[in-house]
Structures are given as structure tokens and as C-alpha cells.
Amino acid sequence: MTNVAAPAVDTHCPYCALQCGIRLSGARVEPREFPTNRGGLCQKGWTSGTLLTTAHRLTTPLVRVGGELVSASWDDALDLIARKLSALRAEHGPDSVAVFGGGGLTTEKCYLLGKFARVALGTSQIDYNGRFCMSSAAAAGTRAFGLDRGMPFPITDVTRADVVLLAGANPAETMPPFLQHVRNAANSGGLIVVDPRRTPTAEQATLHLQPRPGTDLALALGILHAVVADGHLRGDYVAERTTGFEAAWRIAAAWWPERVERVTGVAAADQRRAAALLADADRAVVLTGRGTEQHARGTDTVSAWINLALALGLPGVAGSGYGCLTGQGNGQGGREHGQKADQLPGYRRIDDPAARAHVAGVWGVDPDSLPGVGRSAYELLDALGTEGGPKALLVFGSNVVVSAPRAGHVADRLSALDLLVVADFVLSETARRADVVLPVTQWAEEDGTLTNLEGRILRRVKSVDPPDGVRSDLSVLRGLAVRLGQPAHRFPDDPDEVFAELRRASRGGPADYSGITPERLSAGEELFWPVPDEDHPGTPRMFLDSFAHPDGRARFVPVDHSGPAEPVDDEYPLIATTGRVLQHYQSGAQTRLVPELVDAVPEVHVEVHPDTAARAGLAEGAWARVVSRRGATRARVRLVASARQDTVFLPFHFPGAQRANLLTNPALDPTSRMPEFKVCAVRLEVMT
């Protein structure tokens, strides 16, 4: 059991990128006033203290002996890992060892994990589960604006907006306190929601656009067409602040709303109404979420929404703009500081010689010793145990057996490894398959920083002591690095010391944290990166004067609709899409330990239109078998009259035979390498 400290501590919720402000007294959680949640919390946040006293807590390392996981000492566990890693690297080279991180890790952990992979292991094989979350929006934002920060403006700009378009986002369930920020738009008749499902968010919309899954790009082109054809184009803004409009318009010109209606199912009149609502607003915001991004053409789809925002003159204008709703708690910081396959700290590219030289100087190593670009997340998992692929994998802060696409195949690849090491605070589905499991601290048991969906840097404060026998991820990395021959000073395990080094490594980079100090954060300063020196106030609103491209202009990107990677056919006539429910988070490894949340949603369900269910011989509450070309899952039927008849929906939080990701398609976006989670062809069968 956790030794709970008595004093109340102001900190942040362990879940989504809203990072709601909370006050923690032992395991008791209360909301506090903070700009993102303004005193509100969701059911997950209210019950998050339960994790601190869960009976499922790991408190000793586990090592697999004779097929069973048995207790071991820390020295024995770390010695075993280091010995096997050294042997594999000596025989097969450094890329025979891989690392997989997570978007929920603190920024200090993300930073040190990337450094550990590149310096202690010398491997290029590192990526993280944020590749499954934000990578398409990041790629699209970078090519449009020259720089990616999920929301390049504070959340208060959304609060004041007259019109908000949410494309592929369901914050009523994923981050409920966010809904208060769109209340002004909803009350003034300006909330537009783009979603194939009639979600709780869509229920509150003035205008719900319900496209066929996989046709979001065509819908964005149709609304852009209406903007231009109906005289709403901000020609002055386009001329002064952008380039590339003509090439983008040549494609959009062929997507008149009536044609788009035939492809998407969204009425032409509603497309024109959306264009007019956005154009007539004094302040308008376009926000995208996973529903738009998790496609094999996700980057292009986000680019289409950005093109719409640019045509309306929104980005880089105070009170308006385009942004992305980051999903994981540190999804932003997690991809800025080096655990992504192609990046070094400060959002630098690992194939940039100047970036390599700068970071290597901070790390005290030869730039030529740093590896190059590695495999992206799914490609890394797919290569495990294959000829030329990694033979060992270290997992921190992720549960890939549940969360990765084509999950059955990923589980097979884990089984092919010579060594699987998982660091976690409970025995997740991935940890159950490991050769070594390392018990690590959880959210309230350590200090650290995170970057929320606005690009605001937050300090999460240690509130309780961890159980005896538990170590921090930083301590684990230090212990392994020393055993692999690194000097101890190169891998500090004090979060403030790691953050001080991170500041130096990020200095001068796109995501410059060099002016941020623990003292400034503890004093309550609101610091949004970039913060290039200690006197700098931070950058709550980016791009007000210019965009991050050398000429200062944003880029329209010509994109066209081509449809999902996997079409339906007679054998698989329905489209399956996946997402979240209010009570659970990500793979469910945490929320499925909270009795109140499990009681509310204990199992997976499949949402089906009543007519679709009747054709399959299924009734409300029956168990259905949902089958795709990659696998099958069992789910309880939930009849939903507002569902599209061609679409079924499953949440992805559940393990074993109830994994929605047994179905999903690993087809990858060519730019972001994001898998196509949101569309796969399936059929329904009666369970026998």
C-alpha cells in the first residue's frame, strides 16, 4: 500500500492532455481552478486517486523462470537485462535492441529515454505510442506552418470563439471539462461537429455533419469549395500571409458540394451552411482530433482542414485559428524531446547535422556516434523478432498488446523476441508477456513536467511516497546505462537535473524550453513554449506576426480525396471505426483497475443501427462476433438509432478477445506513418 502523505498538494490529473488542475490529499482528489478545467473534472479524474492504493500494484521486479514470472531483486533484474542486451548488441549490432515509449511519460522521462536509446544502446530503433495519436496532425501542421504545436493558442481563445468546428473529436467523452470552452459557440449557434457517429458532443452541436467514415477529406474540400464559390474567401489574408492557394483550389474546385454529398452523405446545404457560419464569425476556430487523423491519408486530411482555415484567414490571428486536440497527457512534450524515431530534443530532426552536433555537445558524445532515423511505431513492432529486426524490446509507458493495430499480430511479434522488458506500475497485458517486469512509480509519486494541449508547460508535483521496492523510470534508465558502460553522471535520475539538461539540449530548437525553470513553474508563471531565455514571458499565441517557414508565410497543401485503404465488399460489407468511452482511457490498463469505472462500462460493446443488426440476426444485448480480414473480436450489441447503417463502432479499451484492435488495419500514412485505426471493413456474426 502507498504511504499517503497528509498535506494537500496542487498538481494535475494523470490522464488526457487537458491536464486538469487537481488538489491531491493522500488518495483523495478534488478539482481546483485552472484554465483548462476551470474547477471541473470528469469521472476518470475524480477516481484517479484509486490508482494510488490499488491492490494490483507491482512492488518487486519479476523475472520469467520456467515460463512463470517470479520475484527478483533489482540488482538481479537489471544485471540480467544488461547482460542480455550486451550480448545481443555484440552479436547482431545496436539496432537489434529497440525501445518503445509513451505519450503519458513526463517530459524528463521522454528526454532521458531518447538519450538512453541513442547513447547507451546506440540504437535507431525507438518510437512511441504517440505515433498512433498525433503524428498526422503534427506532420500537417509542420508542412503548413513550419512548426507543430497542437494548439498554437491558449484554450481561452476557444472559450471566446463564436464558431468552433470540431472535426473527428468527441471531447464530451474524451475530455469532458473541455466542453465548457465551446459553450459560447454552442449557445450562439456556432458549434459544428464532424463525426460519423451521433456522439454526446455531436448532440450539442448546432450543425452535425455525419460523413461516411474515411471521407473527411472530401468533406473538407466541399466546404472549402463553398467558401470560395459563395464569396467567403479572405483574399487579402491569402495574398499577404500564404502561398500555394491556386494549386489547392484547382483540386477543391472539382469538389462542389453536390458531388461531395454523393461521396460523404453530408447534404450540400449543410456544407454551405458550415462555410457561412465560419466565414461570418468574428472569432472562429477549427480543431481536429483522432477521427480525422487516424487514417492512411490522415496527414492529407488534416491538411484539408488547415487549407479551409487558411482560406478563412484564421491561423495566426488572435482569437481565431487552427489547432489539434492532443490526446495523451504529455502527447505534445512526448514528441518534442526525442522518443520519436526521427527526432532529437527541442523538436530537432535527427538527420539534421546541426541538430546532431548541438545535442551531441550537450550529451558529451561524438555526433557521428548518434544513430539515424529508425522505424516508426507500427513498423518497429512489425519487425520484432524478424530477420534484421530487433531481438529485444524495452517498453516504457505503453500497452501495445491492446493499443496497437492488428493487435494479434503484434502479440505474435512480441513472442518472437529474445528479450521483452516492460516497466509499469501494474501487470498490463503487455507486461504479462514480458521476460522482465520492472515496478516503477506512477503519476503522483514523482516530480516532473508535462506539456498540455495548448503547449503550456506544467509541473506535476510529488504528492505521495511510492511503495517500498518501487523505482522511478529515470532510476531504471540510469541503472541500465551504468551497467552498459556509461558514466553515471551522463544519466541523472533527479527530474530537475534532467530538466536542466533538457533545457540546454532544446536551446535554439523549434521547441525551445531553455528559459523554463522549475522555479518559474512553481511560482505559477504561465509558460507556453517557445521560451528562449529566463526573461522571456513565453509564447501563448504563435504565428501572430509570421509563420515558421523562412518566408514567414503559411502553405496551402494541394490534397485530394482517395478513400480508405480498405474498401468494403460482399464478404466484409460494413465499416468499423474505433474510439473511446467516457469511463475509460487508452488501453484501459489504469481505468480497468477502478471499480467505479468498470462497474459503469465492464466490457466492450459494438454500436449498430437497428436495421443493420436485424439483417445480421442480432438483438440488443446479444454477443456479436465482429470479423475483419485480420481477426475477430466479441462484443455486446448496443442498438443505436442514430448510427449510420453502414458503420459500426467499438471502444478500444478492453483486453483479450474483446480487443477492438484485433480488427484494425495497419495501413500507414506515407508521411506520418499513422495506422488507419478509424476505418476497416468488417462483418457481423451471431456468436454460437
N, C-alpha and C positions, 0 to 999 in steps of 0.2 A: 504493500500500500504506500501511496505517496505521503511523505511527511509534509502536511499542508502548513504553509506559513500564515500567520494571523493577519498582518496588515493588508489592507486593500491596496491593490496596485492598478494603475491605469495602463491598459495595454490594448491589444487588438485581437479580434476573432481569428481562429485558425483556418477558416475556410476560404471563401471566394475573394476575388480581387477588390471588392468593395472595402475590405479590411475595416469593418465597423469598429468603432471605439467601444470598448467594454471596460468595466471595473471588475477585477477578479479578487475575491476574498476566499482563499483556500480553493475549493472547487465550486464556489458559488459565483455565478455570472450575473452581472447587471449591465444594462446598456448605459452608455454615457453620451453626452452631447459631443458630436464630432461631425465635420462637414459631410461625410459620405452617408452616415446613417441618421444623423440628427435625432439621436435618442431612441431609434428603433432597432429591433433585432428580428431575425427570422427564427423559426423553430430550431434550426440547426445551431445557430449561435446561442440561443437560450440554454440548450442542453450540452454545449461543448465542454463544460466542466466535468461532465460524467466521464469523459475520456481520461481524466487525471486520476481516477480511482478505479478504473476498470479491472476486473479480476483477470482479464486476458493479457495483462501486461507482461512483457518479457523482462526478466531481470538478470539473466545469465546467458552467456554465449552458448550456442548449440552447434554441435558438430555431428555430421552424419557418420554413424558407425554401424556396419551391418544392415544398412537400409533404414535405420532409425536415427532420429535427431536426439542426441543426448547432451547433457550439460558438460561444459568445459570451462576452464579458466580463460581469462582474457589473454594471458601470455600464450597459452597453448593454441587458442583460436587464431590469434594474429600471426604467430610463428608458422602455423600450418598454411595460412593464406599466402604469406610472403614466400615461403619455400616453394609452393606450387606455382605461384606467379613467376618467380625467378626461373624455375625450370622450364616453363612454357616459353618465356621470352628468350631464353638461351637456345632452345631447340627450334622455335618457329618464328622468332622475331617479335618486336614490340607490339605489332598490330594483332598478335594472337590473343591479346588481352583487351577487353572492352569495358566501358563504363557507361551506365545509364542513370541519369539524374531525374530530377523532378521540379516542376514549377511551384511546388509548395515549400521548397527548401528556402531558408534565409539567404540573402544575397551573399553573406560571408561564406556559407556552405557552397553555394554555386561557384563562387570565385575559386575557393580552395579545391573544389572537385575538378574544375578545369585545369588548374595548375598541377594537381596530382597526376592527372591523366597524361599531360604533355611533358612533365618534368620527371616525376618519379617513375612512371611507367613508360614514357616515350611513345605512347600510342596516339594515333589519329582517331581511334575508334571510340568516340564519346558523343553522345547526343542525349536528348531528354524528352520527357512526355509533353513538353510544351510544343513540340513539333506536331502533336496531334490537336493542338488548341489554337494557337495564334499565328502560326507560321505564314499562312496565306495572307492575312491582313498585314503582317509585318512586311512581307515582300511587296505587296501592292502599295503600301504606304511609302516604302523606301523609293520605289521607282516613280511614284507621283510627286512626292515632296522632298526626296533626297534624304529623308530620315524618318524612322519609325518611332513614335511614342504613342501607344494605343489611343489615348485621348490627349491630344495636344492642347487641352484647355481644362480648367478646373470643372468639377461636376456642377458647380453653381451656375455655369453658363447653360447647362441643360435645364436646370431649375427655372431659369428665366425665359427659356425659349418659348415662342408662340406655337411653333410647329416642330415636332420631333418625328422622324421616320426611323423606326426600328426594323432592320432587315435581318431576319433569322435570329432573333433574340427573344427570350422569354423570361425577363427578369422577375416577373411575378413569382416564379418558382426557383430560378437560379440565384437571384439576389433580391429578395422582396423589398428591403428598405430602399432600393433604387427607385421603386415606383413613385415615391413622393417627389422625385425630381422631374417626373413627366406629368405631374398632376396639373400644372398650369396649362400645358399643351392639351391635355385631355379635357380640362374644363372649358377651354376656349375653342374646342372643336378642331384641334390640330394634332392629334396623335394618330399616326399612320403606322400600322403593323403589317409587315410582310412575313407570312408564315403559312405553310401548307395546313397547319393544324389551327383549330379554334382554341388556342391556349387561354389560360387565365389572363395573360397580357393582352391578347387579341380581343378578349371580351370587353376590355376597357377602351378600345380604340374607337376613334371617330370613323376611321376607314380601315377595314381589314382586307388586305389583298392576299388571296389564298391560292398561290400558284401550284401547279403540279411540281412535285419535288424534282430538283435538277434543272429548273427553267428560270431561276432567279436572274441569270444574266440577261435573258431575253426580256424579262420584265423591266429591268433597269434601262435597257435600250429603248423600250417602248415609252417609258416615262421621259427619258431624255429627248426622244423624238417629239413628244408632246410639248416639252419645254420650248424647243426651237420653233416648231410649227405654230404654236399658239402665241408666239411673241414674248416669251418669258426669258429668253437668253440674256444674260448680263454681258453684253458685248464689250462694254468698257473694261470690266474686270478681266474678261478673257483676253483682250488685246494687251492689257498692261501687265498682267500677272501670270500668264500661262503661255505654253506653246503646245502645238500638236492638235488643236481643236479640229482643223479641217480633216485630218486623217481619221479621227474618232467619229466625226459627223458623217463621213462617207459611209461608214458601216451602219450607224444609227439611222441614217436617212432611209435605209431599206427596211427598218423595223417599225413601220407605222402601227399604231395601237391595235387596229383591227387584225393585223397579221399576228401580233403578239398575243392577242386574245385566243387565237386558234391554237397557239403553242402552249400557253400557260394556263388558260382557263380564266384569266382575270379580265373582266369586262373592259373594253376600250374606254368607256365613260369613266370608269374608276381610275384608270391610268391618267387620264386628262385631269381628273379631279385632284389626284395626288400632286401632279405638276403644278396646278394652280395654287393649292394650299401652300406648298413650299415657296413658290415664287411670290406670293402675296404677303408672306410673313415678314415682320420687322426683324425677327431673330429666328433662325431655323437651324436645326442640327440633324445630320444624317449619321446614324450609328449602325454598325454591323456587328453580328455575333456569329457563333459557330454554325448556325444554319446556312449562312452564306459562304462560310469559309471551308467547311469540311467536304470538299468536292475535288475531283480530279482536275477541275478547272477553277478551283477556289480563288486563286490569285487573280485571274481574269475577271471573275465575278465581283470580287471586291473592287477591282479597278473600274468596273462599270458603274458601281455606286459612287466611287470617287469622281468619275467623269461627270455624273449627274450633279454632285455637289459643286464641282468647279464651274459647270455651266450656269449654276445659280449664284455663283460668286460667294460661296460660304466659307471655304477654308482660309485661314489667316485673317479673319475678320472678327473682332471682339464681339462675343455674344452669339456667334454662329460657328459652323464648321462641320468637319467630318471627323469621326472617331470610331474606335473599335472598343467594344466591351470585353476587356480581358477577363478570362475565366478563372484561372487558378490564383491563389493568394499572392504568389510572387511570380506570376507569369511574365510580367514586364522585367523585373530585376533578374529573373532566371535566365532570360535570353540575352541580357546586356553584358554579362560579365564572364562568359567563357565556357559554359557547359553545352553550348550548341556546336555542332560538328565543324562549322565554318567560321567561328568567331573567337576572338580574344577579348579580354576585359575592355570596357569602355565602348562596346559595340563596334570594335575594330574587326576588320576581316583578317583571318589567319593567313590568307595568301597575299597580303599587302606587306612588302618588305619593310616599309617604315613602321608599320604597326608591330611587326615581329621584332624589329630592333628595339623599339620603345619598351615593349613588355618584357622582352628578354633581359634588358638592362635592369628593370625593376626586380626581376627574378634572379639575377646574377648568373645567367646561363648564356651560352653562345646562341645567337639567333638561328644558326644553321642546325642546332640540335632540336629545335621545335618541329614537330611533325606538321604535315599539311592538312588539307581538308579530308575529313573522314566520311563514313557513311551516315545518311540520315536515319532517323529513329527506326522506321519500319525496315529499311534496307539492312540496318545493323542487326535487328532481331532475326530477320530472314536469313542472314548469313551465318548465324551462330552454329558452330559445330560442323560447318561445311568445309570442303576443300578450299583453303585460302581464307576462310572466315575465322573469326575469333573463337578460341577454345575455352576462354574463361570470361565471365561477366560479373561485374560488381554493380549492384543495384542500390541506389540511394533514393528514397522518397518516391517510389513508383511501384505499381502493382500490375505489371504488363500482362499477366495471365488473364486478367479481367478487362483491362483497358485498351489493349492493342487490337487492331483489326485482324480478322482471320485468326481469332484467339486460339483455336485448336491447333493450328499450325505453329503458332508462336510457342505454345506449351511443348510441342514436339521438339522444337529447336532448343529450348532450354534443357530438355532431357538429353540432348546430344552433346552437351558441354562436358569438358573435363572438370570444370570447377564453376559453381554458381554461388556467389556470396550476396546476401541480402542484409542490409542494415534497416531495421524497422523497430517500432516500439510494440508491435503486436505481430502475431504469426499470420501475415497476409497469405492469400492464395499463392503468390509468388514465393514468399518465404518458405512455405511448406515444401517446396520443391528444391530448396537450396541444400548445398553441401555444408555451408556455414551460415548461421544466422547471428547477427550482432545486435544486441539490445541497445537502442540509442534513446536519447532524450526526446521529448515531444515539446509542443509549442510553448507551454507555459513554464518550462523548466530551464530556459536558457535565454540569454540576451541575443539580439540580432536585429538586422534591418530588413525591410521588405519595400518594394515599390508597388504602389497600388495602381488601379486602372487609370488614374489621372497623371501618372508619372510623379506622384508625391512620395517622397522617401519617408518611411515610418520607422520608429524604433519600437520593437516588441521587447518588453521588459520581463526579466525573470520574475515569476510570481510565486513559485513553489519549488521545493527541492525535489530532485528526481529520486527514485528508489535507489537503495544501495545496489551496486553492481552494474548500474547503467552509465554509459559514457556518451559524450556528445559526438556527433558526426565529425566535428573538427578534430577531436581527440583520436578518433578511429583513423582518420587520414594521416595525422601526424605519426601515430604508432606504426602504420604500414609503411609510410615513406621512410622512416628511420630504418626499419628492417630491410628496406630495399636499397639502403646505402646513401640516403640523402642526409645532409646535416640537419639536426633538429631545428635550428633557427629558421630554416627555409620554410617550415610548415608549422607556424604558430597555431595554438589551439585556443587562444583567447579571442573572442569575437571582436573586441575593439582593436586589437593588434592586427587582426586580419583585415578589418575595415580600413585601417590606416594605410596598409599596403595596397588595398584595392583603390583607394583614392589616388595614390601615386600612379598605379597602372592605368587608371582611366583618364588621367590628366591629358587634355588636348584631344581626347577622342570624342566621337559624336555624343555618347552618353557620359558626360564629364561629371564625376562626383567629387572632384578634388577639393571643392570648397565646403563640403558637408562634413561636419564633425558630430560626434556623439553629444557634445555639449550643446551645440545649436539645436539638435533634435530634442534633447531633454528639456531645453528651455522653451519648447513649444513653437519654434520657428516653422513656418510652412514652406518647405523647400521642395520645389519641383525641379528635376534636372532639365537642362544642364546648369550646374553651379560651379563655375570655373575657378573661383577663389573664395576665401573665407569672408570677404566683404560683399560678395555678390548675393543679391536677395533671392536668387532662384528665378526660374522661368515658368510661371504658371501658364502663360499663353505663348505658344510658339508661332512662328511664321507671320507675325503681325506686320513686319517690315519687308521680309523676303523669305523665300523658301530655301531649303538647304542645298539645292543644286548650285553649281558655280555661277550661273547667270541669274540666280535669285528667283527663277520662275518655276511654277508647278508644271507638271507634264500631264496632258491628256494622253491616255494609252489606248490605241485602237484595239478593241476586243470584240469578238463575235461569239454568238451562241452556237454550241455544237451538241449540247445534251449530255447526259450522264455517260460514264464509261460502260455501264452495263444496262442495255435496254431490257424491257420485259418481253416475254414471248409466251407461247401457249403453255409451256411447262412451268414457267415462273411468271404469272400474269400480274402480280401485284408489286408495288414499290414499298419497301420497308425503309423507314427512317428512324433514327435513334436520338435520344436526348435524356434530359434529367427530369426528376420529380422533386417537389418541394422538400421532402424529408431526407433525401439522400444526396451524397456528394461524391463525384468522381466514381472510383471503383467500389465505393461503399465500405472499404476496409475500416474506416473510422465510424461512419454513421451506423453501420450494421452492428456496432457494439453498444449502441444507445437504446435501451429497451423502449423508451417512448417513441423513438423514430421507427423502430422495427415493428412495434405494435400498429403504427399507423399505416405503414407500407411494408409488409413482411416478405413479399415475393414479386417476381416480375409479372407484368401484365402486357397484353397486346391490345391496343386500341383499334377497333374495327367498326366500320359502318355497318348498321344492322343488315342491310341488304347483302353486303359482301359476306358477312358471317353466315347468313341464311344459305347463300349459294354454296358455302363450304360445309354446311351441316353443323354449324357451331352456334351455341346459345350463350347468353350471359353467364359468366362464372365457370364455363367449361374450360378444361385444359386443351389448348391447341398446340400442335406441332408446327412451328414456323420453319420453313426449309428454304435454304438458298443453295447456290452452286458450291459453297464452301463448307456448309454444315447445317445443323438444325438446333433449335432451342425449343424448350417447352415454356409456355406462358399462359396465364389465366386470361380468358377473353373478357374484355370490357367493351360493351357496345356504346358507341359514341355517334349520335345522330349528326353532329356537325362535321364528322370526318369526311374526307374525300373518299369516294368509293374505290379509287384505285390505289389507296395508300393505307398502310398500317404503321403503327408507332410502337416502339418498345424502349423503356428506360434501360440504361446500360450499367446499373449499379450492382448487379447480382452475380453470384459465382456459379461454378459448376455447370449443370445442364441448363441453367437459366441465363447464361451469358448471351446478351444481345450480340456481342462481338464475335460469337461463333459464326454469325451470318455475314458480317460486313466485308466490304470489298477493299483490298489493299491497293487498288489502282492509285497511282501517285500523281499529284500535280507536278508538272515538269519544272516549275520554278521553286515552289516552296517545299516540295516533297511531302505534302499533306495527303494522307489517305482519304478515300472517298467514304467516310463514315455515313453520310447523310442519305445515300441512295444505293439500294441494292435490290435486285429482283428476287422475289420470294413467292412461295405458295403456302396456303394454309391447309392443314390436315387435321382430322379428328384424332385425338390421342386414343390408342387402343390398349 
